[in-house]
Amino acid sequence: MIKIKPFKATRPTRDKAYLLASRSYVSYSEEELIDKLDKNPFTFLHVINPEYKEKVRSEGTERFKKVKHHFKHFKNLGYFIDEEKPAFYIYQQQAENHVFTGLIGAVSVNDYREGRIKLHENTLTHREEMFTNYLHETGFNAEPVLLMHRPLSKVAEIKSKYMKERAEYEFTSTDKVLHLMWPVTDEEDVKAFEESFAKVDKVYIADGHHRCASSVRLADKFASDQEDDTQNYFMAYFLSESTIRIHGFDRLVKDLNGMTTEEFLQKLTENFFVREKEVELYKPESMHEMSMYVGGKWYALFNKPGSHNPEDAVESLDCNILSALLLDPVLGIKDLKTDSRIDFSPGNTGPETLKKAVDSGKYKVGFGLYPISVEQLKRVADEDKVMPPKSTYIEPKLRSGLTIYNFKD
């Protein structure tokens, strides 16, 4: 069973929500970040970046204390309100071609410890430690983990009922996404949410592996016998697997490892069928089909039979096939995390982004991958395996500062 509960969020006042909620801090370039901070005095980015105008900036604990101080400053200015009653939050994003409707609530760290919250990525210890320290020093988390679950009819029914009413928040962000949110405090509806998830045997992390692991570390650090203590839960956005969107991550490589384009294309025929595509733009249309742009031309790559184990959950992923049969043996890229010769581009930006990057001269070759399916992701997680780095780009991308989860002092 998955144990969830409502919580008393700190959240923006209705008139400030569109100004205050931001994308995740790490998604901004330095130029974008400075522009947002200079032009919007209400953005939550000011809380996360309290020293952006200072020449000398602190690190670690000292910086996190300043984040906490700035958060309190925003509250004192009246930008936030504290929820009077514990609530769940129905949160919807309406993008150009897709609608995401999920539920924000708190989930027990025991579900993570006992393997009911399934992982598909490794986490880095130093990042876990850093974010645990951040949570401890600031006393809050402002961005939920994205958890994927099987469709739940009762949950969908209750969400539909609230969405007929006026939303507490309704605003459009600059990326042309409409955001709506409805708090749920009715005791019967709260109980129905809890009981529905109690019948779910497992959920899957779609985004936020480090936030999950760090929240568990925090609970371990301040072990409490009080099961309802806030540190024994963390904030999550629960979304049905039927509506989540998974994109691939395209690969861009800066050189051909000393080969000419002709030598490179010939080398690929050892493990791949290589077919030139006489088109302006091209992207893979099925699993085990990869696109490649090099020398001003598009090619389709199909790995040859017997070159990978189709029964293995990880070996059968296209991103792993590309690394094992091409990036490593042909281009000499052995570690995707550390090799400076390779970069990544979210697949949702389209093949035109990959083509433009190669035509600019910064990169010699680009590879497009067919997206991993929900079933592939679940299979990797269920077998307690992990995907290669940059295997998935998952939507929706959540906002920081829309609902804030406060930890007990």
Secondary structure, DSSP 8 states (H G I E B T S, - for coil): ---EE-B--EEE-TTTHHHH-B--GGGS-HHHHHHHHHH-TT-THHHH-TTTT-SS---HHHHHHHHHHHHHHHHHTTSEEE-SS-BEEEEEEE-SS-EEEEEEEEEEHHHHHTT-EE--S---HHHHHHHHHHHHHH-EE-S-EEEEE---HHHHHHHHHHTTS--SEEEE-TTS-EEEEEEE--HHHHHHHHHHHHT---EEEEE-HHHHHHHHHHHHHT--S-TT-GGGEEEEEEEETTT-EEE-EEEEES--TT--HHHHHHHHTTTEEEEEE-SSS----STT-EEEEETTEEEEEEE-TTSS-TTSTTTTSHHHHHIIIIITTTT----TTT-TTEEEEEGGG-HHHHHHHHHTTS-SEEEEE----HHHHHHHHHTT----SS--EEE----BSSSBEE---
